């Protein structure tokens, strides 16, 4: 009887513990998987300990991680590009994240492989800014922002930078050139 009770207790604790683990691919405000907007760039090594980390702009004499960092799975698939608030400060927090892997998704299912139709169905547009080759779309109540190549837009919208692009003018099948997350600096 005691053994049965002990086994049931251990199994129950295992299920409760599994429920507490966060989804390593879930994008929420202030976090993406285990990475939060409070994490310093020098702590990236411990957050992505099972992945490959490529330090892009790190000083050769730096003892800690600093500057932009690319994260790859051990198999070689690129997951993320992390950009700190200050390139030269290992105590700087991550400011921008470019998401490459479509497994990273918001609670509403938006990911780097989604289309404009998915955005319209689940989000309110805060702002659309026009650049030379793209439009940048900022979503309300989320840290996610998207870049859509102007090649995906109707021809009359592609060549005039002064023309304001409206959400209704973007075709449903338009894909994202960049799927980004932007965080305000936690130090300010």
Secondary structure, DSSP 8 states (H G I E B T S, - for coil): -HHHHHHHHHHHHHHHHHHHS--TTEEETTEETTEETT-BGGGHHHHTTTSEEEESS--TT-SS--S-EEEE-TTS-EEEEEEESSTT-TT-BEEEEEE--TT-EETT--BTT-BHHHHHHH--EEEEEE-SSEEEEEETTSSEEEEEEGGGS-HHHHS-TTS---GGGS-TT-B-SEEEEE---TT-
